[in-house]
Amino acid sequence: MNYKVIPTPEFIKNLKTLKKKYKNIKNDVLELANELEKDPTIGIDLGNNTFKIRIKNSDNNKGKSAGYRIITYCINDIKEVSLVTIYSKSEKENILELELKELIARLNS
């Protein structure tokens, strides 16, 4: 059974901001969403069913290292993957652990 991919309000807000600068970001994210439907555990396991995924920014030619980072949260019981947040590696180095915990806590409340 495929997983259902659901963007959070935080993800949508960040995506809209990035879309102003990166015109092809929607296509990049849709590709990832298709992959997540089949395998929700791709990326780096951050613990507690949370994953960090690196994806290429098709608006530049620098590869994944200068691409986007997407944080996902997988709920296996109901076959859902939440797109928690997205950021550009060129604009934000890393997500802070406290920030990540707050985002996940909002999902669980």
N, C-alpha and C positions, 0 to 999 in steps of 0.2 A: 504494500500500500504506500502511496506517495504521501509525503508530508505536505501540510499546508503552510505556505510562507506568508507571514503577516508583518507589515511594517508598523512600527510604533510611531506615535506622534513625534517623538524626539528624532527618529530616523527621517521622517517626512520633512520636518523642519530643516534639518541639516542638508538633506538632499536638495531642497529648493534653493538653499543658499549656495551650494556647490554648483548647481545647474546654471547659475548666472555666469560662472566663470568657465565651466566645462560642459560644452554643449552635448557631448555624447555620453554623459554619465548615465542617463536612463537606460541606454542599450547595454552598457557595462553591467549595471545592476540586474537587468532582466536576465542576462546570461547566467549570472550567479544564482538568481532565484530558481532558474530551471535546474541547475546542479543541486541546489539545496533540497528541492523536492524529492530527489532520489537519494541523496546522502547528506543528512543534516549535520554530520560531524566533521565536515571538511574544515581545514584550517588548524590553527594551534589551539589545543585544549587549555583553557584558562581555569578550569575547575568549575564545579557546580553547573554542569551542562552549558557552559558559556565558551564560545569560540571566537578567535580573532582570525579573520580571513583577509588575505592580501589579494587585491585584484588590480589588474593593469588599467591605467588611465589611457584610453584610446585617443585622447586629445593631445597627448605628448608621446614622444618616442623614447621614454626612459625606462620602460619595463615596470615590473611590479614594485621595485624598491621606491619609486617615486609615484606610485599609484595611490589607490584608496585602501583604507582599512575599514572593515565592516565587522561589528561585534554582533554575534547572534546568540540567541538563547533557545535551547532545544527542550521541548516538553514532550518526552517520549510517550507518556500515557495517552495523550490526545492527538499525537502525530502532528504537532505544530512546531514551527521554527519562527521565532520573533526576530526581526531585523531591529536590533536595539539602537544602534547609532552608526554613522558613517563619518569619516573625516579623511581629508587629503593628507598624505604623509608629508607633502611639501609645506603644509600650513600648520600641522600639529605633529610633534614628534611621537608622542605616545599618549595613551589614555591613562589617567591616574587610577590607581586601585580604588580609592575612595569614590571617585566619580562613577566607576563601573559598578560598585556595590550599590550606589544610590539609584542608578538606572535600573538595575535588576530588582531592587526593592520595590520600585514603582510598578514594575510588571506584576509582582507577586501580591500587590495590595488590592 
